[in-house]
Amino acid sequence: IVKNFCDREKISIKIDTQKGEGTTISLDLRNILHK
Protein backbone atom coordinates (compact mmCIF):
# COMPACT_ATOMS: atom_id res chain seq x y z
CA ILE A 1 0.00 0.00 0.00
CA VAL A 2 1.44 3.34 -1.03
CA LYS A 3 -0.19 6.50 0.20
CA ASN A 4 0.66 9.93 -1.11
CA PHE A 5 -0.03 12.97 1.01
CA CYS A 6 0.26 16.49 -0.36
CA ASP A 7 0.24 19.26 2.21
CA ARG A 8 0.69 22.57 0.43
CA GLU A 9 4.40 22.58 -0.36
CA LYS A 10 5.24 19.40 1.48
CA ILE A 11 4.82 15.90 0.07
CA SER A 12 4.92 12.87 2.33
CA ILE A 13 5.09 9.36 0.92
CA LYS A 14 4.28 6.54 3.29
CA ILE A 15 5.11 3.01 2.22
CA ASP A 16 3.73 0.12 4.26
CA THR A 17 5.68 -3.10 3.89
CA GLN A 18 4.26 -6.58 4.22
CA LYS A 19 5.80 -6.83 7.68
CA GLY A 20 3.61 -3.99 8.86
CA GLU A 21 6.54 -1.64 9.18
CA GLY A 22 6.07 1.82 7.79
CA THR A 23 8.57 3.95 5.93
CA THR A 24 7.86 7.64 5.54
CA ILE A 25 9.65 9.81 3.02
CA SER A 26 9.09 13.54 3.35
CA LEU A 27 9.95 15.96 0.57
CA ASP A 28 9.99 19.68 1.19
CA LEU A 29 9.37 21.37 -2.15
CA ARG A 30 10.56 24.69 -0.76
CA ASN A 31 14.08 23.30 -0.40
CA ILE A 32 13.99 21.83 -3.90
CA LEU A 33 12.53 24.81 -5.73
CA HIS A 34 14.83 27.33 -4.07
CA LYS A 35 17.97 25.51 -5.15
matplotlib code that plots the C-alpha trace (Angstrom):
import matplotlib.pyplot as plt

x = [0.0, 1.4, -0.2, 0.7, 0.0, 0.3, 0.2, 0.7, 4.4, 5.2, 4.8, 4.9, 5.1, 4.3, 5.1, 3.7, 5.7, 4.3, 5.8, 3.6, 6.5, 6.1, 8.6, 7.9, 9.6, 9.1, 10.0, 10.0, 9.4, 10.6, 14.1, 14.0, 12.5, 14.8, 18.0]
y = [0.0, 3.3, 6.5, 9.9, 13.0, 16.5, 19.3, 22.6, 22.6, 19.4, 15.9, 12.9, 9.4, 6.5, 3.0, 0.1, -3.1, -6.6, -6.8, -4.0, -1.6, 1.8, 3.9, 7.6, 9.8, 13.5, 16.0, 19.7, 21.4, 24.7, 23.3, 21.8, 24.8, 27.3, 25.5]
z = [0.0, -1.0, 0.2, -1.1, 1.0, -0.4, 2.2, 0.4, -0.4, 1.5, 0.1, 2.3, 0.9, 3.3, 2.2, 4.3, 3.9, 4.2, 7.7, 8.9, 9.2, 7.8, 5.9, 5.5, 3.0, 3.3, 0.6, 1.2, -2.1, -0.8, -0.4, -3.9, -5.7, -4.1, -5.2]

ax = plt.figure().add_subplot(projection="3d")
ax.plot(x, y, z, "-o")
ax.set_aspect("equal")
plt.show()
